[in-house]
Amino acid sequence: MMAKRKQTAGASRYEAAGKVVVCSHCNNNTFVWQEAMLNRRGSTLLDLDWVDRTGVALVCAKCGLIQWFLEEPQAVA
């Protein structure tokens, strides 16, 4: 049995493509922002990871579901 996830400090609300981001699992609307490299095997093999794009992962502050975005979501008040 997994431990219950606590509300994460520093969580914010975000908007992407004109819509408020909501967790599809628990309907929470606060997320922790994480930037991540979108590595490809060929780039990693040739030690060229720096040419790969980055993406944004919004991690639900309530349940931990991760939602990925290529375009940066905007923080909303």
C-alpha positions as CSV (number, residue, x, y, z in Angstrom):
1,M,0.0,0.0,0.0
2,M,1.4,3.4,-1.0
3,A,1.6,6.3,1.5
4,K,-0.8,9.2,1.0
5,R,0.9,12.1,-0.8
6,K,1.0,15.4,1.0
7,Q,0.2,18.7,-0.6
8,T,3.5,20.0,-2.0
9,A,4.8,23.4,-1.0
10,G,5.4,25.8,-3.9
11,A,2.5,24.4,-6.0
12,S,0.7,26.9,-8.3
13,R,-2.1,26.9,-10.8
14,Y,-1.4,27.0,-14.5
15,E,-3.0,27.7,-17.8
16,A,-2.1,26.1,-21.2
17,A,-3.6,26.8,-24.6
18,G,-6.2,29.1,-22.9
19,K,-7.5,26.5,-20.5
20,V,-6.8,26.1,-16.8
21,V,-4.8,22.9,-16.2
22,V,-6.7,20.4,-14.1
23,C,-5.5,16.9,-13.0
24,S,-7.4,14.3,-15.0
25,H,-7.1,11.8,-12.1
26,C,-8.1,13.8,-9.0
27,N,-9.4,17.1,-10.4
28,N,-6.9,19.1,-8.4
29,N,-5.7,22.4,-9.9
30,T,-2.3,23.0,-8.3
31,F,0.9,21.7,-9.7
32,V,4.6,21.7,-9.2
33,W,6.6,22.9,-12.2
34,Q,9.5,20.6,-13.5
35,E,11.5,21.2,-16.6
36,A,12.9,18.1,-18.3
37,M,15.1,17.2,-21.3
38,L,13.3,15.3,-24.0
39,N,16.3,13.1,-24.9
40,R,16.5,11.0,-28.0
41,R,18.5,7.8,-28.2
42,G,20.7,9.0,-31.0
43,S,21.6,12.3,-29.3
44,T,22.4,10.5,-26.1
45,L,24.6,7.9,-27.9
46,L,26.5,10.8,-29.6
47,D,26.7,12.9,-26.4
48,L,24.6,15.6,-28.0
49,D,21.8,15.7,-25.4
50,W,22.2,19.5,-25.4
51,V,20.5,19.8,-28.8
52,D,17.3,18.1,-27.7
53,R,14.2,20.0,-26.8
54,T,13.1,20.6,-23.2
55,G,9.5,20.2,-22.0
56,V,7.6,21.1,-18.9
57,A,6.1,18.5,-16.6
58,L,3.4,19.7,-14.2
59,V,3.2,17.3,-11.3
60,C,-0.1,17.3,-9.5
61,A,0.4,18.5,-5.9
62,K,-2.3,16.2,-4.6
63,C,-1.9,12.8,-6.4
64,G,1.4,13.1,-8.3
65,L,0.1,12.6,-11.8
66,I,2.5,14.1,-14.3
67,Q,1.2,16.1,-17.3
68,W,3.7,17.0,-20.1
69,F,3.7,20.2,-22.2
70,L,6.0,21.2,-25.0
71,E,4.8,24.8,-24.8
72,E,5.3,26.5,-21.4
73,P,2.1,26.7,-19.3
74,Q,1.5,30.2,-17.8
75,A,1.0,30.6,-14.0
76,V,-2.3,32.0,-13.0
77,A,-3.4,33.8,-9.8
